[in-house]
Amino acid sequence: MTMPLRAGLLVPALFCAILGCASAWAQATPGRAPEGAAPSLFAPSTPSPARPPEQNDGTPLQDGTGRLFLSANYGGPSTTAVRGVLWRVYQQNAENGIHALIAETTDMTPALTLPDGDYVVHAAFGLAAAMRRVTINSNSVTEKIALNAGALRIAGLLGDTPLQPNRLKIDIYVPERTGQPEKLIAANVKSGDLVRLPEGNYRVVSTFLDLNVSPSATPTIPGLPANATNSVINAEVRIDAGKLTDATMRHRASNITLKLVNSMGGDALANTSFTVLTPGGDVIREMIGAFPRLLLAEGEYFVIARRDGKTHQMTIKVPSNADREIEVMANGSGG
């Protein structure tokens, strides 16, 4: 299929970085040319001298034009063509610091008719990308690009029960390397989605979200939504080229309802202020009400209830996947 040229469409001067840089492909956003690729990363074009350029119907091309045949594989011994690649062809020479976007397609194996000239081909596959320089000189040029990419699919569980995507905040990081800090490359990934990544090692962080708290409330943990809980799972994963990696994030937590009562099974006392802390004294959450409800990771906590100038406290144990009410006794424990 021949894609019509999109003449006149321009991209920002940022494209200049494409022609002279390339550190971590994982830093690129889908569909954007990543910054930081050294010119040596551009492999020479591989023309196909055996056949003269011609249209799909077999008729010769007009003078001063040629054909560019593109395909991508996963790298290594793989010869499988990659689906879902976004191809972009840019004019190599800039005018006023801007490179023209000549063609764009998501065809699996594009066949483009281009005027003679020098171009840069950019192939984006999720967060993985690669670039090549090509020259069209009234000939046919074939470019087979190795992306060295795979995919990651994340599933969230509470115990053995699958969690809906809206219950988790999932972020993916490139781990810290010598002289380079850890870097966030994909935020708010939905469980079940396929995330296309360059081959390499990654850290996945899954934070359980509390539906009892409005996401628009004031966050208690900087950088996280207001309904983030202390149930956080970290996993190290390896992405191999051409392979799908499945990662399961298993949370162990429960919904807890707190009550301040005068006797076991008694009515909850209104206008009570609760503070939940870790054994080390870190504040997990502060709430006001007769029946405040929160989600806590499995473990031991310290609860302080304040009402009418008196303070009541107790240690509680939160099981996994077993929602429950916890009564804080007011009689005899006030201060």
Secondary structure, 3 states (H helix, E strand, C coil): CCCCCCCCCECCCCHHHHCCECCCHHHCCCCCCCCCECHHHCCCCEECCCCCCECCCCCECCCCEEEEEEEEECCCCCCCECCCCEEEEEECCCECCECEEEEEECCCCCEEEEECEEEEEEEEECCEEEEEEEEECCCEEEEEEECCEEEEEEEEEECCEECCHHHEEEEEEECCECCECCEEEEEEECCCCEEEEECEEEEEEEEEECCCCCCCCCCCCCCCCCCEEEEEEEEEEEECCCCEEEEEEEECEEEEEEEEECCCCCCCCCCCEEEEECCCCCEEEEEECCCCEEEEECEEEEEEEEECCEEEEEEEEECCCCCEEEEEECCCCCC
